Amino acid sequence: MKGLRPCSPDGLPYVGRSMRVPNLVVATGHAMMGLSLGPVTGKLVGQLLDGEKPSVALDLLDPERYG
C-alpha cells in the first residue's frame, strides 16, 4: 500500500503565518522533499516565531495563497 504525499496544487510547500489564526505558523506540503527542506523550513519557522524577518521571501509559500 502506498501513502499519499502532502503536496499543494503548485508543488510548493506552505510556510508562513496564518492570517485567520494569528498564533498559527504553518510548515507543510513538502511532498517528497521534507527531509531535504526540513532544515531551512525549521530556520524560517524559528525566525517567524521569534518575530524576525525571514531570511528569504515567503510570498510564494503563503499558506493562504489559495484561500
PDB file with SEQRES, HELIX, SHEET and CRYST1 records, atoms N, CA, C and O in Angstrom:
SEQRES   1 A   67  MET LYS GLY LEU ARG PRO CYS SER PRO ASP GLY LEU PRO          
SEQRES   2 A   67  TYR VAL GLY ARG SER MET ARG VAL PRO ASN LEU VAL VAL          
SEQRES   3 A   67  ALA THR GLY HIS ALA MET MET GLY LEU SER LEU GLY PRO          
SEQRES   4 A   67  VAL THR GLY LYS LEU VAL GLY GLN LEU LEU ASP GLY GLU          
SEQRES   5 A   67  LYS PRO SER VAL ALA LEU ASP LEU LEU ASP PRO GLU ARG          
SEQRES   6 A   67  TYR GLY                                                      
HELIX    1 AA1 ALA A   31  MET A   33  5                                   3    
HELIX    2 AA2 GLY A   34  LEU A   49  1                                  16    
HELIX    3 AA3 ASP A   59  LEU A   61  5                                   3    
SHEET    1 AA1 2 TYR A  14  ARG A  17  0                                        
SHEET    2 AA1 2 VAL A  25  THR A  28 -1                                        
CRYST1    1.000    1.000    1.000  90.00  90.00  90.00 P 1           1          
ATOM      1  N   MET A   1       0.837  -1.166   0.000  1.00  0.00           N  
ATOM      2  CA  MET A   1       0.000   0.000   0.000  1.00  0.00           C  
ATOM      3  C   MET A   1       0.893   1.244   0.000  1.00  0.00           C  
ATOM      4  O   MET A   1       1.818   1.347   0.805  1.00  0.00           O  
ATOM      5  N   LYS A   2       0.620   2.165  -0.886  1.00  0.00           N  
ATOM      6  CA  LYS A   2       1.402   3.391  -0.970  1.00  0.00           C  
ATOM      7  C   LYS A   2       0.669   4.517  -0.267  1.00  0.00           C  
ATOM      8  O   LYS A   2      -0.558   4.611  -0.312  1.00  0.00           O  
ATOM      9  N   GLY A   3       1.456   5.374   0.388  1.00  0.00           N  
ATOM     10  CA  GLY A   3       0.871   6.513   1.088  1.00  0.00           C  
ATOM     11  C   GLY A   3       0.821   7.738   0.190  1.00  0.00           C  
ATOM     12  O   GLY A   3       1.582   7.853  -0.770  1.00  0.00           O  
ATOM     13  N   LEU A   4      -0.068   8.634   0.509  1.00  0.00           N  
ATOM     14  CA  LEU A   4      -0.176   9.883  -0.223  1.00  0.00           C  
ATOM     15  C   LEU A   4       0.846  10.874   0.294  1.00  0.00           C  
ATOM     16  O   LEU A   4       1.181  10.865   1.478  1.00  0.00           O  
ATOM     17  N   ARG A   5       1.341  11.722  -0.578  1.00  0.00           N  
ATOM     18  CA  ARG A   5       2.299  12.745  -0.201  1.00  0.00           C  
ATOM     19  C   ARG A   5       1.581  14.076  -0.006  1.00  0.00           C  
ATOM     20  O   ARG A   5       0.799  14.482  -0.866  1.00  0.00           O  
ATOM     21  N   PRO A   6       1.832  14.763   1.113  1.00  0.00           N  
ATOM     22  CA  PRO A   6       1.201  16.072   1.314  1.00  0.00           C  
ATOM     23  C   PRO A   6       1.811  17.084   0.349  1.00  0.00           C  
ATOM     24  O   PRO A   6       2.986  17.433   0.460  1.00  0.00           O  
ATOM     25  N   CYS A   7       1.010  17.542  -0.585  1.00  0.00           N  
ATOM     26  CA  CYS A   7       1.531  18.417  -1.631  1.00  0.00           C  
ATOM     27  C   CYS A   7       0.467  19.435  -2.024  1.00  0.00           C  
ATOM     28  O   CYS A   7      -0.723  19.123  -2.070  1.00  0.00           O  
ATOM     29  N   SER A   8       0.910  20.652  -2.305  1.00  0.00           N  
ATOM     30  CA  SER A   8      -0.004  21.705  -2.749  1.00  0.00           C  
ATOM     31  C   SER A   8      -0.239  21.587  -4.252  1.00  0.00           C  
ATOM     32  O   SER A   8       0.515  20.894  -4.935  1.00  0.00           O  
ATOM     33  N   PRO A   9      -1.265  22.245  -4.779  1.00  0.00           N  
ATOM     34  CA  PRO A   9      -1.526  22.172  -6.218  1.00  0.00           C  
ATOM     35  C   PRO A   9      -0.365  22.666  -7.090  1.00  0.00           C  
ATOM     36  O   PRO A   9      -0.172  22.168  -8.199  1.00  0.00           O  
ATOM     37  N   ASP A  10       0.410  23.645  -6.594  1.00  0.00           N  
ATOM     38  CA  ASP A  10       1.526  24.158  -7.390  1.00  0.00           C  
ATOM     39  C   ASP A  10       2.854  23.473  -7.064  1.00  0.00           C  
ATOM     40  O   ASP A  10       3.883  23.805  -7.652  1.00  0.00           O  
ATOM     41  N   GLY A  11       2.835  22.522  -6.131  1.00  0.00           N  
ATOM     42  CA  GLY A  11       4.041  21.774  -5.796  1.00  0.00           C  
ATOM     43  C   GLY A  11       4.942  22.457  -4.778  1.00  0.00           C  
ATOM     44  O   GLY A  11       5.935  21.869  -4.348  1.00  0.00           O  
ATOM     45  N   LEU A  12       4.622  23.679  -4.384  1.00  0.00           N  
ATOM     46  CA  LEU A  12       5.420  24.397  -3.390  1.00  0.00           C  
ATOM     47  C   LEU A  12       4.854  24.143  -1.996  1.00  0.00           C  
ATOM     48  O   LEU A  12       3.641  24.012  -1.839  1.00  0.00           O  
ATOM     49  N   PRO A  13       5.716  24.072  -0.986  1.00  0.00           N  
ATOM     50  CA  PRO A  13       5.193  23.881   0.366  1.00  0.00           C  
ATOM     51  C   PRO A  13       4.473  25.127   0.871  1.00  0.00           C  
ATOM     52  O   PRO A  13       4.582  26.208   0.292  1.00  0.00           O  
ATOM     53  N   TYR A  14       3.745  24.948   1.952  1.00  0.00           N  
ATOM     54  CA  TYR A  14       3.097  26.056   2.645  1.00  0.00           C  
ATOM     55  C   TYR A  14       3.970  26.399   3.847  1.00  0.00           C  
ATOM     56  O   TYR A  14       4.151  25.564   4.734  1.00  0.00           O  
ATOM     57  N   VAL A  15       4.515  27.614   3.891  1.00  0.00           N  
ATOM     58  CA  VAL A  15       5.332  28.054   5.018  1.00  0.00           C  
ATOM     59  C   VAL A  15       4.984  29.499   5.320  1.00  0.00           C  
ATOM     60  O   VAL A  15       5.106  30.365   4.453  1.00  0.00           O  
ATOM     61  N   GLY A  16       4.552  29.763   6.539  1.00  0.00           N  
ATOM     62  CA  GLY A  16       4.256  31.134   6.935  1.00  0.00           C  
ATOM     63  C   GLY A  16       3.185  31.201   7.995  1.00  0.00           C  
ATOM     64  O   GLY A  16       2.690  30.181   8.476  1.00  0.00           O  
ATOM     65  N   ARG A  17       2.840  32.416   8.348  1.00  0.00           N  
ATOM     66  CA  ARG A  17       1.804  32.661   9.352  1.00  0.00           C  
ATOM     67  C   ARG A  17       0.420  32.633   8.714  1.00  0.00           C  
ATOM     68  O   ARG A  17       0.237  33.029   7.563  1.00  0.00           O  
ATOM     69  N   SER A  18      -0.528  32.165   9.475  1.00  0.00           N  
ATOM     70  CA  SER A  18      -1.921  32.188   9.049  1.00  0.00           C  
ATOM     71  C   SER A  18      -2.486  33.573   9.323  1.00  0.00           C  
ATOM     72  O   SER A  18      -2.218  34.151  10.376  1.00  0.00           O  
ATOM     73  N   MET A  19      -3.253  34.105   8.404  1.00  0.00           N  
ATOM     74  CA  MET A  19      -3.925  35.385   8.620  1.00  0.00           C  
ATOM     75  C   MET A  19      -5.212  35.197   9.419  1.00  0.00           C  
ATOM     76  O   MET A  19      -5.678  36.123  10.083  1.00  0.00           O  
ATOM     77  N   ARG A  20      -5.777  34.008   9.353  1.00  0.00           N  
ATOM     78  CA  ARG A  20      -7.041  33.731  10.045  1.00  0.00           C  
ATOM     79  C   ARG A  20      -6.836  33.383  11.508  1.00  0.00           C  
ATOM     80  O   ARG A  20      -7.677  33.687  12.353  1.00  0.00           O  
ATOM     81  N   VAL A  21      -5.703  32.738  11.801  1.00  0.00           N  
ATOM     82  CA  VAL A  21      -5.382  32.341  13.177  1.00  0.00           C  
ATOM     83  C   VAL A  21      -4.028  32.968  13.511  1.00  0.00           C  
ATOM     84  O   VAL A  21      -2.993  32.429  13.119  1.00  0.00           O  
ATOM     85  N   PRO A  22      -4.015  34.089  14.225  1.00  0.00           N  
ATOM     86  CA  PRO A  22      -2.791  34.869  14.417  1.00  0.00           C  
ATOM     87  C   PRO A  22      -1.620  34.120  15.058  1.00  0.00           C  
ATOM     88  O   PRO A  22      -0.467  34.437  14.767  1.00  0.00           O  
ATOM     89  N   ASN A  23      -1.881  33.148  15.912  1.00  0.00           N  
ATOM     90  CA  ASN A  23      -0.778  32.448  16.578  1.00  0.00           C  
ATOM     91  C   ASN A  23      -0.432  31.109  15.916  1.00  0.00           C  
ATOM     92  O   ASN A  23       0.165  30.239  16.551  1.00  0.00           O  
ATOM     93  N   LEU A  24      -0.805  30.942  14.648  1.00  0.00           N  
ATOM     94  CA  LEU A  24      -0.526  29.700  13.920  1.00  0.00           C  
ATOM     95  C   LEU A  24       0.544  29.928  12.860  1.00  0.00           C  
ATOM     96  O   LEU A  24       0.421  30.817  12.018  1.00  0.00           O  
ATOM     97  N   VAL A  25       1.595  29.114  12.912  1.00  0.00           N  
ATOM     98  CA  VAL A  25       2.617  29.108  11.872  1.00  0.00           C  
ATOM     99  C   VAL A  25       2.517  27.758  11.167  1.00  0.00           C  
ATOM    100  O   VAL A  25       2.527  26.711  11.814  1.00  0.00           O  
ATOM    101  N   VAL A  26       2.421  27.790   9.846  1.00  0.00           N  
ATOM    102  CA  VAL A  26       2.227  26.593   9.035  1.00  0.00           C  
ATOM    103  C   VAL A  26       3.533  26.223   8.340  1.00  0.00           C  
ATOM    104  O   VAL A  26       4.240  27.091   7.827  1.00  0.00           O  
ATOM    105  N   ALA A  27       3.845  24.940   8.327  1.00  0.00           N  
ATOM    106  CA  ALA A  27       5.013  24.426   7.607  1.00  0.00           C  
ATOM    107  C   ALA A  27       4.680  23.003   7.164  1.00  0.00           C  
ATOM    108  O   ALA A  27       4.932  22.043   7.891  1.00  0.00           O  
ATOM    109  N   THR A  28       4.110  22.878   5.963  1.00  0.00           N  
ATOM    110  CA  THR A  28       3.658  21.575   5.481  1.00  0.00           C  
ATOM    111  C   THR A  28       3.662  21.551   3.956  1.00  0.00           C  
ATOM    112  O   THR A  28       3.940  22.562   3.312  1.00  0.00           O  
ATOM    113  N   GLY A  29       3.356  20.401   3.393  1.00  0.00           N  
ATOM    114  CA  GLY A  29       3.215  20.274   1.946  1.00  0.00           C  
ATOM    115  C   GLY A  29       4.526  20.149   1.203  1.00  0.00           C  
ATOM    116  O   GLY A  29       4.622  20.575   0.052  1.00  0.00           O  
ATOM    117  N   HIS A  30       5.538  19.576   1.833  1.00  0.00           N  
ATOM    118  CA  HIS A  30       6.853  19.457   1.210  1.00  0.00           C  
ATOM    119  C   HIS A  30       6.958  18.265   0.253  1.00  0.00           C  
ATOM    120  O   HIS A  30       8.005  18.042  -0.354  1.00  0.00           O  
ATOM    121  N   ALA A  31       5.880  17.508   0.123  1.00  0.00           N  
ATOM    122  CA  ALA A  31       5.845  16.325  -0.760  1.00  0.00           C  
ATOM    123  C   ALA A  31       6.997  15.388  -0.408  1.00  0.00           C  
ATOM    124  O   ALA A  31       7.142  15.004   0.753  1.00  0.00           O  
ATOM    125  N   MET A  32       7.808  15.019  -1.375  1.00  0.00           N  
ATOM    126  CA  MET A  32       8.908  14.086  -1.132  1.00  0.00           C  
ATOM    127  C   MET A  32      10.208  14.794  -0.775  1.00  0.00           C  
ATOM    128  O   MET A  32      11.264  14.164  -0.729  1.00  0.00           O  
ATOM    129  N   MET A  33      10.141  16.109  -0.521  1.00  0.00           N  
ATOM    130  CA  MET A  33      11.341  16.890  -0.228  1.00  0.00           C  
ATOM    131  C   MET A  33      11.437  17.270   1.246  1.00  0.00           C  
ATOM    132  O   MET A  33      12.254  18.116   1.608  1.00  0.00           O  
ATOM    133  N   GLY A  34      10.620  16.662   2.102  1.00  0.00           N  
ATOM    134  CA  GLY A  34      10.575  17.018   3.512  1.00  0.00           C  
ATOM    135  C   GLY A  34      11.910  16.912   4.223  1.00  0.00           C  
ATOM    136  O   GLY A  34      12.278  17.813   4.977  1.00  0.00           O  
ATOM    137  N   LEU A  35      12.640  15.838   4.001  1.00  0.00           N  
ATOM    138  CA  LEU A  35      13.930  15.691   4.663  1.00  0.00           C  
ATOM    139  C   LEU A  35      14.939  16.706   4.139  1.00  0.00           C  
ATOM    140  O   LEU A  35      15.750  17.226   4.906  1.00  0.00           O  
ATOM    141  N   SER A  36      14.896  16.984   2.867  1.00  0.00           N  
ATOM    142  CA  SER A  36      15.834  17.942   2.276  1.00  0.00           C  
ATOM    143  C   SER A  36      15.524  19.374   2.674  1.00  0.00           C  
ATOM    144  O   SER A  36      16.437  20.161   2.923  1.00  0.00           O  
ATOM    145  N   LEU A  37      14.232  19.722   2.738  1.00  0.00           N  
ATOM    146  CA  LEU A  37      13.834  21.095   3.043  1.00  0.00           C  
ATOM    147  C   LEU A  37      13.601  21.328   4.533  1.00  0.00           C  
ATOM    148  O   LEU A  37      13.367  22.462   4.952  1.00  0.00           O  
ATOM    149  N   GLY A  38      13.663  20.279   5.329  1.00  0.00           N  
ATOM    150  CA  GLY A  38      13.419  20.401   6.761  1.00  0.00           C  
ATOM    151  C   GLY A  38      14.304  21.422   7.471  1.00  0.00           C  
ATOM    152  O   GLY A  38      13.784  22.234   8.236  1.00  0.00           O  
ATOM    153  N   PRO A  39      15.616  21.415   7.251  1.00  0.00           N  
ATOM    154  CA  PRO A  39      16.473  22.374   7.948  1.00  0.00           C  
ATOM    155  C   PRO A  39      16.149  23.836   7.624  1.00  0.00           C  
ATOM    156  O   PRO A  39      16.082  24.664   8.532  1.00  0.00           O  
ATOM    157  N   VAL A  40      15.951  24.155   6.371  1.00  0.00           N  
ATOM    158  CA  VAL A  40      15.650  25.548   6.022  1.00  0.00           C  
ATOM    159  C   VAL A  40      14.248  25.924   6.489  1.00  0.00           C  
ATOM    160  O   VAL A  40      14.018  27.058   6.908  1.00  0.00           O  
ATOM    161  N   THR A  41      13.311  24.983   6.419  1.00  0.00           N  
ATOM    162  CA  THR A  41      11.965  25.254   6.915  1.00  0.00           C  
ATOM    163  C   THR A  41      11.997  25.513   8.416  1.00  0.00           C  
ATOM    164  O   THR A  41      11.322  26.418   8.907  1.00  0.00           O  
ATOM    165  N   GLY A  42      12.773  24.727   9.140  1.00  0.00           N  
ATOM    166  CA  GLY A  42      12.918  24.932  10.579  1.00  0.00           C  
ATOM    167  C   GLY A  42      13.492  26.298  10.906  1.00  0.00           C  
ATOM    168  O   GLY A  42      13.047  26.963  11.841  1.00  0.00           O  
ATOM    169  N   LYS A  43      14.483  26.711  10.128  1.00  0.00           N  
ATOM    170  CA  LYS A  43      15.075  28.036  10.337  1.00  0.00           C  
ATOM    171  C   LYS A  43      14.038  29.134  10.107  1.00  0.00           C  
ATOM    172  O   LYS A  43      13.937  30.073  10.897  1.00  0.00           O  
ATOM    173  N   LEU A  44      13.270  29.015   9.026  1.00  0.00           N  
ATOM    174  CA  LEU A  44      12.252  30.016   8.717  1.00  0.00           C  
ATOM    175  C   LEU A  44      11.158  30.062   9.780  1.00  0.00           C  
ATOM    176  O   LEU A  44      10.728  31.143  10.182  1.00  0.00           O  
ATOM    177  N   VAL A  45      10.715  28.911  10.231  1.00  0.00           N  
ATOM    178  CA  VAL A  45       9.691  28.864  11.279  1.00  0.00           C  
ATOM    179  C   VAL A  45      10.238  29.491  12.563  1.00  0.00           C  
ATOM    180  O   VAL A  45       9.530  30.237  13.240  1.00  0.00           O  
ATOM    181  N   GLY A  46      11.486  29.192  12.894  1.00  0.00           N  
ATOM    182  CA  GLY A  46      12.100  29.797  14.075  1.00  0.00           C  
ATOM    183  C   GLY A  46      12.145  31.313  13.976  1.00  0.00           C  
ATOM    184  O   GLY A  46      11.871  32.011  14.952  1.00  0.00           O  
ATOM    185  N   GLN A  47      12.491  31.824  12.797  1.00  0.00           N  
ATOM    186  CA  GLN A  47      12.531  33.271  12.596  1.00  0.00           C  
ATOM    187  C   GLN A  47      11.135  33.875  12.750  1.00  0.00           C  
ATOM    188  O   GLN A  47      10.979  34.927  13.369  1.00  0.00           O  
ATOM    189  N   LEU A  48      10.133  33.218  12.195  1.00  0.00           N  
ATOM    190  CA  LEU A  48       8.759  33.712  12.334  1.00  0.00           C  
ATOM    191  C   LEU A  48       8.319  33.730  13.793  1.00  0.00           C  
ATOM    192  O   LEU A  48       7.706  34.697  14.245  1.00  0.00           O  
ATOM    193  N   LEU A  49       8.627  32.675  14.524  1.00  0.00           N  
ATOM    194  CA  LEU A  49       8.224  32.588  15.928  1.00  0.00           C  
ATOM    195  C   LEU A  49       8.959  33.611  16.800  1.00  0.00           C  
ATOM    196  O   LEU A  49       8.420  34.084  17.801  1.00  0.00           O  
ATOM    197  N   ASP A  50      10.189  33.946  16.411  1.00  0.00           N  
ATOM    198  CA  ASP A  50      10.969  34.944  17.161  1.00  0.00           C  
ATOM    199  C   ASP A  50      10.614  36.373  16.779  1.00  0.00           C  
ATOM    200  O   ASP A  50      11.135  37.324  17.362  1.00  0.00           O  
ATOM    201  N   GLY A  51       9.718  36.528  15.787  1.00  0.00           N  
ATOM    202  CA  GLY A  51       9.329  37.861  15.350  1.00  0.00           C  
ATOM    203  C   GLY A  51      10.340  38.510  14.424  1.00  0.00           C  
ATOM    204  O   GLY A  51      10.271  39.715  14.182  1.00  0.00           O  
ATOM    205  N   GLU A  52      11.277  37.732  13.902  1.00  0.00           N  
ATOM    206  CA  GLU A  52      12.289  38.234  12.978  1.00  0.00           C  
ATOM    207  C   GLU A  52      11.761  38.230  11.550  1.00  0.00           C  
ATOM    208  O   GLU A  52      10.805  37.523  11.233  1.00  0.00           O  
ATOM    209  N   LYS A  53      12.385  39.015  10.703  1.00  0.00           N  
ATOM    210  CA  LYS A  53      12.070  38.965   9.276  1.00  0.00           C  
ATOM    211  C   LYS A  53      12.713  37.694   8.719  1.00  0.00           C  
ATOM    212  O   LYS A  53      13.899  37.459   8.950  1.00  0.00           O  
ATOM    213  N   PRO A  54      11.954  36.867   7.991  1.00  0.00           N  
ATOM    214  CA  PRO A  54      12.532  35.641   7.425  1.00  0.00           C  
ATOM    215  C   PRO A  54      13.703  35.958   6.494  1.00  0.00           C  
ATOM    216  O   PRO A  54      13.700  36.982   5.810  1.00  0.00           O  
ATOM    217  N   SER A  55      14.691  35.084   6.472  1.00  0.00           N  
ATOM    218  CA  SER A  55      15.895  35.289   5.668  1.00  0.00           C  
ATOM    219  C   SER A  55      15.639  35.149   4.177  1.00  0.00           C  
ATOM    220  O   SER A  55      16.479  35.547   3.370  1.00  0.00           O  
ATOM    221  N   VAL A  56      14.505  34.595   3.799  1.00  0.00           N  
ATOM    222  CA  VAL A  56      14.093  34.534   2.392  1.00  0.00           C  
ATOM    223  C   VAL A  56      12.629  34.981   2.310  1.00  0.00           C  
ATOM    224  O   VAL A  56      11.877  34.843   3.275  1.00  0.00           O  
ATOM    225  N   ALA A  57      12.238  35.508   1.170  1.00  0.00           N  
ATOM    226  CA  ALA A  57      10.850  35.946   0.971  1.00  0.00           C  
ATOM    227  C   ALA A  57       9.923  34.731   0.973  1.00  0.00           C  
ATOM    228  O   ALA A  57      10.211  33.716   0.338  1.00  0.00           O  
ATOM    229  N   LEU A  58       8.826  34.846   1.684  1.00  0.00           N  
ATOM    230  CA  LEU A  58       7.882  33.730   1.792  1.00  0.00           C  
ATOM    231  C   LEU A  58       6.613  33.940   0.981  1.00  0.00           C  
ATOM    232  O   LEU A  58       5.650  33.189   1.138  1.00  0.00           O  
ATOM    233  N   ASP A  59       6.595  34.943   0.124  1.00  0.00           N  
ATOM    234  CA  ASP A  59       5.383  35.256  -0.642  1.00  0.00           C  
ATOM    235  C   ASP A  59       4.856  34.061  -1.431  1.00  0.00           C  
ATOM    236  O   ASP A  59       3.654  33.797  -1.422  1.00  0.00           O  
ATOM    237  N   LEU A  60       5.736  33.345  -2.105  1.00  0.00           N  
ATOM    238  CA  LEU A  60       5.295  32.206  -2.927  1.00  0.00           C  
ATOM    239  C   LEU A  60       4.862  30.996  -2.095  1.00  0.00           C  
ATOM    240  O   LEU A  60       4.228  30.074  -2.608  1.00  0.00           O  
ATOM    241  N   LEU A  61       5.212  31.010  -0.805  1.00  0.00           N  
ATOM    242  CA  LEU A  61       4.890  29.879   0.062  1.00  0.00           C  
ATOM    243  C   LEU A  61       3.735  30.178   1.011  1.00  0.00           C  
ATOM    244  O   LEU A  61       3.453  29.386   1.910  1.00  0.00           O  
ATOM    245  N   ASP A  62       3.070  31.303   0.821  1.00  0.00           N  
ATOM    246  CA  ASP A  62       1.978  31.752   1.691  1.00  0.00           C  
ATOM    247  C   ASP A  62       0.954  30.627   1.897  1.00  0.00           C  
ATOM    248  O   ASP A  62       0.399  30.108   0.928  1.00  0.00           O  
ATOM    249  N   PRO A  63       0.704  30.251   3.164  1.00  0.00           N  
ATOM    250  CA  PRO A  63      -0.241  29.171   3.442  1.00  0.00           C  
ATOM    251  C   PRO A  63      -1.663  29.451   2.953  1.00  0.00           C  
ATOM    252  O   PRO A  63      -2.443  28.517   2.767  1.00  0.00           O  
ATOM    253  N   GLU A  64      -2.003  30.705   2.746  1.00  0.00           N  
ATOM    254  CA  GLU A  64      -3.366  31.056   2.332  1.00  0.00           C  
ATOM    255  C   GLU A  64      -3.424  31.544   0.885  1.00  0.00           C  
ATOM    256  O   GLU A  64      -4.323  32.297   0.513  1.00  0.00           O  
ATOM    257  N   ARG A  65      -2.469  31.113   0.080  1.00  0.00           N  
ATOM    258  CA  ARG A  65      -2.431  31.588  -1.311  1.00  0.00           C  
ATOM    259  C   ARG A  65      -3.589  31.064  -2.157  1.00  0.00           C  
ATOM    260  O   ARG A  65      -3.861  31.607  -3.228  1.00  0.00           O  
ATOM    261  N   TYR A  66      -4.267  30.028  -1.698  1.00  0.00           N  
ATOM    262  CA  TYR A  66      -5.423  29.512  -2.426  1.00  0.00           C  
ATOM    263  C   TYR A  66      -6.725  29.804  -1.712  1.00  0.00           C  
ATOM    264  O   TYR A  66      -7.784  29.360  -2.154  1.00  0.00           O  
ATOM    265  N   GLY A  67      -6.666  30.546  -0.610  1.00  0.00           N  
ATOM    266  CA  GLY A  67      -7.847  30.799   0.204  1.00  0.00           C  
ATOM    267  C   GLY A  67      -8.506  32.030  -0.199  1.00  0.00           C  
ATOM    268  O   GLY A  67      -9.525  32.403   0.382  1.00  0.00           O  
TER     269      GLY A  67                                                      
END                                                                             
